[in-house]
């Protein structure tokens, strides 16, 4: 429930514990590190770069009109009433550009699509075949490198030219210029056919294309991500960006967010392809940015990090991301852009698709793990104290606690604080500590010592209360006061267990509202049991209020002992 409030839906509960141990986050760029609100910023055609918002819609030449047509027809965006756009942010940005440049939407009805090759992350291209009058046109858009491989001509000022070598250098240079501004660049190309292509011809139609131009789109980083990345560094967590974008674009974004400092920390999918798994393992710690990669590369990256014992969280949204998400220790799906397949394979689904939510979830995972640990220490300490008390009673041939007292303690005094401890807030500096190893034992020497010392202290107070009361008031009152002492000890220790290493004062004495209400409820129940005749139901003798206050004050002093031994336990026992 707490994770949902942080915009993270936990599908598999053990993932919360694993999340708190995460050492590497492999994350997509678009929509996770960035806002996923694409806008066409610059357009290149006829050998010039022009800012999109500076183009006058009534002064559009034929080449720009052709570029707009490719952007609009080679596009799967759904256009609703009042030009509402639904689809991939990259494609909706192109449609928005087309409308700004006076594209007539009625042309969609007049120019049907008769064939297509959908976009996929391997080709990084999309192609459609459209019929215009009696002619057939192939429209292709995609990554610059992939598109240039399929072009043997280009169009400039109304002429189709063949001297593509110099032109290709210019295109790559412009692409680099745009990428350095953190723009995502898509190229546009076409060709005209003299006949209607068959289905078999369409499969191999992405060749001998004519390059038209390209669009540079800006997708601003999310405002909160830079702080989240810095928080990860402090917490000992490595952030790795994996994107299908151009290397230069990825580097620009990564530097802006503080993921990398130098260009040599980035690698492309083609360079990765040349590495064996062993070579990738040797070099994986060098790279924090992977550009122009395919989903299959993600699996190799995850396994390379895991080979060093790192705990890897992997994000994804596409169908092809599912294997990497499945292989990671924690698979993180996207709630907005993610496919059903990806969400199904994920351990955690982000409702807002934001990287910062992953970091918040990791912090929450650490908090939950600490609270579980605190809870176990409290429960075992209390139970051992009961066992020790009964054993001492056996050796001294006395009855200190009746069996019904033990049942009463377990049902009321143990259970309520135990539940309330799960609501404890994160300790200060929880994200300044290094990740806990996933194979680290729960019962460390520190935890064992905490359980043992607290159980001994509880037992001493209960036993002393009993034997002093036995001499002064007799057996029945002594047993009742021993029960009261045990109840008070567990109240006191539950307060101390809110933080096993720091003073409860630093944690905030009344900061856990659930604990405040829980302890008030316990005190109310105990007063009813010890003051009214209700206590006779569990064989408790009624005790006057002044004696209850004396026993309470004496036993409550144990809080100072618990707090004093904390730094000693931290110093003497390894955690």
Secondary structure, 3 states (H helix, E strand, C coil): CHHHHCCEEECCCHHHHHHHCCCEEEEECCCCCECCCCEEEEEEECCEEEEHHHCCCCCCCHHHHHHHHHHHHCCCCEECHHHCEECCHHHHHHHHHHHHCCCCCCHHHHCCEEEEEEEECCCCEEEEEEEECCEEEEEEEECHHHHHCCEEEEEECCEEECCHHHHHHHHHHHHHHHHHCCEEEEEEEEEEECCCCCHHHHHCCCCCEEEEEEEEEECCECCCHHHHHHHHHHCCCEEEEECCCCHHHHHHHHHHHCCCCCHHHEEEHHHHHCCCHHHHHHHHHHCCEEECCCHHHHHHHHHHHHCCCCCEEEEECCHHHHHHHHHCCEEEEECCCCCHHHHHHCCEEECCCCHHHHHHHHHHHHHHHHHHHHHHHHHHHHHHHHHHHHHHHHHCCCCCCCHHHHHHHHHHHHHHHHHHHCCCCCCCCHHHCCCCCCCCCCCCHHHHHHHHHHHHHHHHHHHHHHHHHHHHHCHHHHHHHHHHHHHHHHHHHHHHCCCCCCCHHHHCCCCCHHHHHHHHHHHHHHHHHHHCHHHHHHCCCCCCHHHHHHHHHHHHCHHHHHHHHHHHHHHHCCC
